Amino acid sequence: MVGATLENMDIDLGIGAVRAARTVLADHLPATPSWAAPALTEAAGCQVVLKHEEVQPTGAFKVRGGLNLLAGMSPEQRRRGVVSASTGNHGQSLAYASRRFGARCQIVLPEPVNPTKARALRGWGAELVVYGQDMETAGAHARELAGRGGARFVHPADEPALIAGVGTLYLELLTAHPDLDYLFVPVGGGSGAASACLVAASVAPGCRVIAVQTTASRAAHDSWRTGELVSRPNRTAVEGLAIGIGYATTQALLRRHLTDFLLVDDEQVRVAQLLLLTHAHTLAEGAGAAALAGLLSMADRLAGTRAAIVVSGGNASPAELGSVLGARPVAAA
Ligand SMILES: Cc1ncc(COP(=O)(O)O)c(C=O)c1O
């Protein structure tokens, strides 16, 4: 697909869908806090607001999308169930929502599996299938399982109901802090960043949305830069961001409002995780600290501004926590 096609792509999704999702979610989730984190100012070079999605019942922002999707399914569709591929948080979102709405939920996990996320998935009642070494292989298997059993295949990012659901976090954030100059958002498949673009364009057009991905899994970044949906090696240890291909719907939305797309390496993400722990009493998994890693990489250009970062999740594995504690603190810390 070429850039012109992405730019002209007809997407049946606007701010109205995000506002409607907020009404749906009001019955299920309270708004999450967004606190100023003054202890981060020295390292960040600007005032920082943290949007805390690690406090969600599943430990990640994705739960908003699953609830919105399941809420819109008919009783018959729920009976047939949902099936999807996930490294954990998107799966937990569907599992949590399926439990709420009485649906069957099958999740295909690629290896290596984060044991913290697998345990939580089982706890929400999901049936787990471990298959393949990456999300693309796991996704193909999930699609096949759905075809066999009549369940609804849920794409991890190219699903308007998921994008509208996760967009509610940005509606909360930008309503509470309408004067932000920057908003940093982590990207795997891009549902979160696409929704941030959608909401910012409507609610806070002066706020620049900056996406962040890792160099070891840079498909979304390269898709945005080239205007084509490209595949790239998918080797990051930051599993929430481990996607090897650009997705059409999210890329089309990113093209409309994203200001810039940064790459950070896995070590920068670990350093940001450590900083959140020591300076903001916040336990983030790698994907949940990637936005801060992106912000730190351009700290010298942020003087005098106000920036928000989304702590998108906190489901770090024990091995990951070990490597975070071994990371080198940032100089200003
Ligand atoms: C904690 C966390 N942050 C960020 C992301 C990236 O989200 P998206 O795939 O919507 O870009 C994920 C994806 O699973 C995640 O789990």
The ligand as a Tripos MOL2 file, in Angstrom:
@<TRIPOS>MOLECULE
LIG
   16    16     1     0     0
SMALL
NO_CHARGES

@<TRIPOS>ATOM
      1 C1          1.9730   -1.5240   28.1090 C.3       1 LIG1
      2 C2          1.8440   -1.3060   26.6490 C.ar      1 LIG1
      3 N1          2.1840   -0.1190   26.1430 N.ar      1 LIG1
      4 C3          2.1250    0.1390   24.8270 C.ar      1 LIG1
      5 C4          1.7030   -0.8370   23.9370 C.ar      1 LIG1
      6 C5          1.6390   -0.5100   22.4880 C.3       1 LIG1
      7 O1          0.3110   -0.3310   22.1120 O.3       1 LIG1
      8 P1         -0.1220   -0.3710   20.6020 P.3       1 LIG1
      9 O2          0.0790   -1.7740   20.1270 O.co2     1 LIG1
     10 O3         -1.5260    0.0220   20.6400 O.co2     1 LIG1
     11 O4          0.7520    0.5470   19.8620 O.co2     1 LIG1
     12 C6          1.3190   -2.0890   24.4120 C.ar      1 LIG1
     13 C7          0.8660   -3.1340   23.5140 C.2       1 LIG1
     14 O5          0.5400   -4.2300   23.8910 O.2       1 LIG1
     15 C8          1.3990   -2.3450   25.8090 C.ar      1 LIG1
     16 O6          1.0620   -3.5230   26.3270 O.3       1 LIG1
@<TRIPOS>BOND
     1     1     2 1
     2     2     3 ar
     3     2    15 ar
     4     3     4 ar
     5     4     5 ar
     6     5     6 1
     7     5    12 ar
     8     6     7 1
     9     7     8 1
    10     8     9 2
    11     8    10 1
    12     8    11 1
    13    12    13 1
    14    12    15 ar
    15    13    14 2
    16    15    16 1
@<TRIPOS>SUBSTRUCTURE
     1 LIG1         1 GROUP 0 **** ****
